[in-house]
Amino acid sequence: MFFDDEPHGVFFLIDNKSFYASCEAVSRGLNPLKVPLVVLSEAENTNGGLILATSPEAKHLFHLKANVSRKRDLPNDPRLWVVPPRMNLYIQRNLQINQIFHQFTTEKEFWPYSIDESILDMTRTWRLFGNSVREVARLIQKTVRQKLGLYTTVGIGDNPVQAKLALDLYAKHNHELIGEIHYETVPDKIWSITELTDVWGIGPRMAKRLNRLQIHNMYELAHTNPYLLKQQLGIIGSQLFATAWGIDRAQVTEPTKVKEASLGNSQVLPRDYFNQVEIETVIKEIGEQVAARLRHHHKLAGCLSLSIGFSYAAAEADGRGGFNQALKIEPTNDNQVLTQQLLWLFRQNWDGQAVRNIGVYSSKLSANSGQQLNLFETPRNQIRHSRLNQVIDEIHRQFGFTKLVYATSLLKGGTAIKRASLVGGHNGGNSYE
């Protein structure tokens, strides 16, 4: 058989159905599948408020979509629950769900794919829990439902990509909330897909590129010359060809080898920033945060990069979306040195455009095995400055970031104090009502 030499296993890709909305529904004693509920982000960060999650009933009744619909799209209907995000609650539920998954497979064979999706390699353990793979999937669903009140959907496959396609294409659309794809069912389950964008990894732009190659569905993709796909699309062409055949040779349970370590932070600003002082205030705040992370990991940065994203209008006028500049530096994790270099990069490349995104990244990391003194400042001052940074870090660790902030963060445009209360860019909230 064609697939005999391909990796065979038993993989579950489990999704927590409408996760944020379901957590909110359960915490209020409501059925996640029956109540119309949306989770709406803070207005100041999303031009009026972005809907982060919708329950299945909210999608059905009001045609609302997560990360697409906004506050202005909400109907004036008393049946609809509109609640703020509580990221701490979702993280707590995710940890509880992961603990349940660990009951069915080993830690090494469990891989969190996102906060609401996980891959379980059940190849060695499924027989311990049932007479069939599908029976074990139902047992996991039942356990999560009984202990946490949440519904889960399960995609089953002989490899992770089959499990992912089974989840997206079939499990989410049947009453059992379970879908299966195996090598022998690839022609029926994958080649029958007529809309390319229904498939994981194929967005509208990629679908148009495939259309130009006379590929309009998954059958045509599977039967196109793979060398032509690679020639026209690069490595992604080979990956899409493999997906069309349900082939996945990735070892997801093996640790990923990172080519080069880096540390950084970025932020989408709550509004368009035009004032140079306000922009530089945020650059300094993020730079200080990156410096603190470097010290926490006992690292020094030998390269620093600044990424600036313009607002939509500024990008249209300028012809570019922003700029990204890097600079080699003497290895350091000092707040003042890093922020000075970042401000120099900004002033060299900014020409008055409105700014909406700021990112700071450090690379060329080395171990902080000692302090390198320079000739332009007395050793006593340099050591005193280093100790000051360490004291500030310790205060932040013990009492929280907001207990000691730089005065610049109190200026107009400063975002550090507000960001300190966020989790994943959104309101952390309380874990429970």
Secondary structure, DSSP 8 states (H G I E B T S, - for coil): -TTTTS----EEEEEETTHHHHHHHHHTT--TTTS-EEEE--GGGTTS-BEEEE-HHHHHHH---TTT-BGGG----TT-EEE---HHHHHHHHHHHHHHHTTTS-STTEEE-SSSEEEEE-TTTGGGT-SSHHHHHHHHHHHHHHHH---EEEEEESSHHHHHHHHHHTGGGSTT-EEEE-GGGHHHHTTT---GGGSTT--HHHHHHHHHTT--SHHHHHTS-HHHHHHHHTHHHHHHHHHHTT-----TTS----SS--EEEEEEEEEEE--HHHHHHHHHHHHHHHHHHHHHTTEEEEEEEEEEEE-HHHHHHHSSSEEEEEEEEEEE--HHHHHHHHHHHHHHH--S--EEEEEEEEEEEEE--S----TTS-HHHHHHHHHHHHHHHHHHHHH-GGGS--GGGGSTT--HHHHHTEETTEE---S--
